[in-house]
């Protein structure tokens, strides 16, 4: 079964339910202000950005933007979950990433010329995002040069993360790609040797797409890891009883 059979896209235009951003909403300001792109902004400057932004509500499987369309905004996830994907030359969609509350995305458009979205952004459940004008952020950086270093640190961190993702995706063995992916999902703030619970951030068919394998291959690899006692699987939740064994398995 292909990805297109796994999820039936209800493709529509850009989210229609735009609402004015409520600056008094205590859930928004602390979350956005703690993101690396805005960390260190004074309250007045953060308010200025938010005054020019809007809150967007997305329904299940609704598209926020389409690949190759002009990019005038970047986004911050307030609630829900989204995925980024591209269509290849044959029309098959390839999952690139999943997004959860606290994530910024499409922020590379801040300096892109021409600024066009490189992929599709789709809500995997009812979601809310802040839509931030690229021009407003660029103008603020121009008037506050000290904020440029904040942005550069963020982009440097993203570059390192993407190199890691590329390293995982170039592993030829499908099982090893899956194991590395699970290791990356494991929470780090847990005492060494303690069992760790992992929730797949995407439906299994999309995890398979993310790892460049067929859904049947993913199911077979999970069954193999389960038979070895490395994972226990309950739908989208996995228990890794001995994390050190899984890490050693990846390094073998």
N, C-alpha and C positions, 0 to 999 in steps of 0.2 A: 504494500500500500504506500503511495507517494504522499508527500506533504500536502498536496492540494486535496487529496481525499481525506486526510486527517482533519483538516480545518477548512470549512467552507467559508470563504471570505465574503463578508457582506460589504462590498466595496462601495464607498460613497465619497462625496467631496469632502473637503476639509471640514472638521467638526463645526456643526452649525450652532451648537449651544454655547456660544461665547457669552460670558458674563463679566461685568466689571469686577476687577479684583478688589476684594474687601480688605483694606489695609489694617483693619482692626482685628482680623482673624489671627489669633495668637498661634495657630498651627502653621501659618505660612512664613511669617517673618523669621522666627528662630531657625526654621529648617533651611530656608534659602540663605540666610546670613551665615550659617555654619559651613556652607559648601565652599570648597577651595577657590572657586572663581569669585566669590564675594567675601571671603574671609578677610577681615581687616578693613572692610568698607565702614565708613562712619554711618550713623543712622540716617542722616540727611541724604546722603548719596544713595543708600539702599532704598529709601523712600522714593527718591527721584526715579530710580529704575522701575520700582513697582508701580508708580503712578502712570507709567507709560506701558505697563504690561497688562495682560488680561488672563483670567482664569478660564480654562477650557475643560469641558466635560466630554468624555468619549464613551460611547457605548461599546459593548462587547463586539470585538472584531472591526470596529470603526477605524478608518485610516485618519491619521493626523496630517500626514503629507505624503506625496508621491515622489518616487525616484525621478531625478532630472528636472524637477520643477524649481523655479526661482526660490531662493531661501532668504527670507527677510527676518526670520525669527529663530531663536534657539529656545530650549525648553528645560523646565525643571519639574520632576515628577513629585506631585503631592500625595497621590493615592493611586492604588491599583498596580497594574503591571503592563508593560508594553514590550514589543519585540521589534528589532530592526532587521530588515531582510532586503536582499537584492534579487532582481530577476536576471537570470543569465540569458545568453543568446537564444536558447531553446525555449525560454519562457518558464523554466523551473525556478521556484524561489529558494534561495539559500539563506538560512538564518544566520545573522551576524552576531547578534547580542540580545540580551534581555535587560530590561530596565525596571527598577523598583523605586519606591519612595526615597527621595534624597539624591537621586541621580540627575545629572545634567546631560543633555544630549544635543547633537547638531551644533555644539558650540564651536566647532572648527569653522563654521560659516562666518564667524566674527571677522576673520581675515581672508577668507576664500575669495578669489577673483578668477572667474565669475562665481558668484555664490549660488550654487545649485545643490539641492539635496542629493546625496550619493546613494540613497536607499529609500525604502518605504518605512514608515513608522506606523505600527498597528497596535491597538489596545487588545490585550488578551482577556481583559475583564473590564468592568466599568472602572474608568480611571479619570483622574483629574491632573492637569498639568498647568504650569504657569508658562505663558507664551511671552517671551522677552524679545523686544525689538533689537536686532543686531546693531542698527544705527545708534540707538540710545546707549548701548554698552560701549561702542567704539568712541562716541563723543565723550563719555565719562572718562575713558582711559586717556583720551587726548588732553582733557582738562586736569586730570589727576595722574601725572606720570608715575607716581608711586604705586598705583594700582596695576601698572603694566607688569611689574615683577610678579605680582600675585597671579596674573593670568599665565605668565611664562612658566611658573612653577607647576601650575595645573597641567599645561600642555606637555611639559617634560614628563610628568608622571604618567599621563595618558600614553605617551610614546613608549615608555618602558613597559607599560601594561600590554600594549599592542604587540611589542616584540615577543613578550611571553606567550601571548595567544598564538602568534605565528609559529613559535617554536613547537607548541603543542600540536598545531594543525599539520605540521610537516612530519610528524611521527608517522611512519608508514603503517605500523601495526595498529589496527582498529581498536584492539583490546587495550593497548598501551595509551592510546588517545583518551579512551573512556576513563581509565584509571587516573591519568593526570587531571582530567576534568573533575573527577570526584574529589581528588585531593585538594584542588583549588577551591572547591565548594565547602570544604570542612571548616567549621568555625575555629579560629585560632586561639581565642580566649578561653581555652579549656585545659585543665591540667594534663600534662603528658601521660599517655597511657589510658586516658579515660575514653570510654565509648563516645562517639559523636554522631549526632543526627544530622542528616542532610535532606533538604527539600529541593527537588529539581525545580529550577526557576521557570522551566518551560514544559509543556506536554512532551511526552517521550518521543513522539514523532518529530518534534521540533528540536529536541536535544540531538536526535539522530542527524537531522539536517545540519545543525551547528557543528557536529563532529564529522561531517562528510561521510556518513554511512547510511545504509538503509535501515528503516525501523526494525526489520527482522533481524538485522545484524546486531543492533543495540540490544534487543530482547535476548538474543543468544549469548552475548557477552555478559549481560547482567546475570543470566542463569548460571554461567560458568563461574563468575565471581561468587555467587551465592553458594554453589556446590563446594567451593573451596573454603567457605566460612568467612570470606572477606567482607561480605555485605549481607544484610537482610533487607528484603524489598517489600514494601507495603504501598502499592500504587506509586505516588510521586514522592513518598518518604522512604529514605534509606537509613538504616542504622549501620554504622561502621564500628563493630565491637572492639577491634584492635587496630587503631589507626597506624601504629608502627608497622604492623604486618602489611598493610596496604601500601605504605610508603616503600617498604623493603621489596615488595612485589613489583612496584614500578621501577625500582632500581636494578632489579635482577637482570 
